[in-house]
């Protein structure tokens, strides 16, 4: 297959899934600017792997895994612990549920411990199975179930209080 047709397939995949993948990145990190950075990193890595992934149905799962792992890598870097002083200047969220509900949900998600948040996003927002979530996060299925249960309970409690 020629390089241009491979690039066309990649561009079509990105055009079709970019908005969804950006929301996943936002759900992982809680900041639209960082979500854009995570998505950009994921798409660069996906492009490198595209020749072996383009014929399989794993391109989106591979990209989600890159986003999750890149978020972990970024949070470990010392300069990420500093705050810019521009909190609350993020752009408007994409259309979907009413802004108040979406904002409350994302705020409640960000209050969850990191692993609970990732499990809840992968399991209940993206609809992955327990096994798929365990593989993506490299944890046991039992750990996925306990994080999911605790995370959903805490989300329910937080959203009910609001």
N, C-alpha and C positions, 0 to 999 in steps of 0.2 A: 504494500500500500504506500502511496506517495506521502510525502511529508505534508503537503497542502491538504489532502483529504483527512489525514490524521488530525491536523490542526483544526480543520473544520468540525470534526466530530467533538474535539475537546471544547471548542468555542460553543457548540450547540449544547453540550452538557452544562457548561458554566452558565449559559444564558437561561437554561431551564431551571437550574437548581440554586443559583447564587443567592437569591432572596431567602430561600429556606435555610441554606447553610449559614447565612449571616445571622439569622435568628438563633440558630443553634449556638453559634459563637457568642452571641450576646447573652444567651441563657447561661453559658458557662462562665463568663467573666463579669457580666453586669455593666458593661460600659460599651457604648456603640463605637467609639474610636478604637478601643482595644479589640473589639469584635472585628472591625475592618482589618486590623493588622493580623489577627489570627486567621481570618479567611484568606487574606493575601498569602500568608505563609503556607497555608494548606493548599491553595491552588498552585503555587509554585512547585511544591513537592508532588502534587498530583500530576502536574504536567510532565515531570521527569518520569513518573511511573506509568503514564498514560499508555504507552505501547503495550504493556502487559495487562493493563486493567480495562482497556476500552471494550473488549469483547465480553467481559464478564459483567455480572450484576453487582459487583463489589465496589464500584467506583465511589458511590455515595458513602458506604460504610467506611471505606478507606479514608475518605475525606473527613468524616466525623471523628475518626480515631486520631487523625493528625491534629484536628482542632483541639480535642481534649488534651492530647499530650503537649501540644504547643502552649496551651494555657498553663499547664503544670510547669513547664520549663520556664515560661515567662514569670510566673509568680515566684520562682526561686531566685530570680535575678535581683541583686540588691537595689538597682535603680528603680525597680517596679514598686518598691515599698515606699518610695517618696510620693507625695501628693502634689499635684501641679497647682492647686488653688483654683481650678476652673470647674469644680464640681457643680453639676446642675446645668452645664452649658451644652449638653448633648443635644443632637437634633431630634426632631419628632420621630416617634416610633412608627413603623409601618402600620397600615390599616388592618383591622381585624376586629377583635372584641373592643368594646368601649374603652376609651383611654383610662378612665378611673379604675376599671377592673383590671386591665392589663398592667397598669402601674402598680396597683396593690399586689398583684400576683408576682411581678418581677421583684418588688421590694421584699416580699415574703420569701421568695426563692433565695435572694441574696443573704438573708438572715440565717439560712441553713448552713451547717458545716459543709465544706467543699465537697466531700465525697457523697453526702446525702443529696446535695444539689445535683451533682452529675448523674447519680442514679435516677433521681426523680425526672430529670430532663430526658434522659435516654429511654427510660421505661414508660413514662406516662405522657410525655409530650411527643416523643418520636415513635412510641409504640413498639420498641424493641422487646424481644422476649427476655426472660431472666438469663438464659444462656448467652444470648448475643450481648447483653449488657455486661455480663461477667467477663466475656472475652475482650470486649473493647476496653474495659477498665482494668483488666488483669487482676480480678478478684474472684473469690468463690461465689457460687450461686447463692449459698446461704447468706453471705455478706450482702449480696445485692438485695435479697429479700428483707433482711433486717434494716438496711439503710433505707429501703423504699418504705417500709412500714413506719419507721421513725420519722422520716422526712415528710410523708403525707400527713401523719398525725400532727406534726409541728406546723405544717402549712395550714391545716384545717384550724388549728388553735389560733394561729396568728391572724388568719383572715376573718375568723369569727369575732375576734376581739376588735377588729377594725370596723 
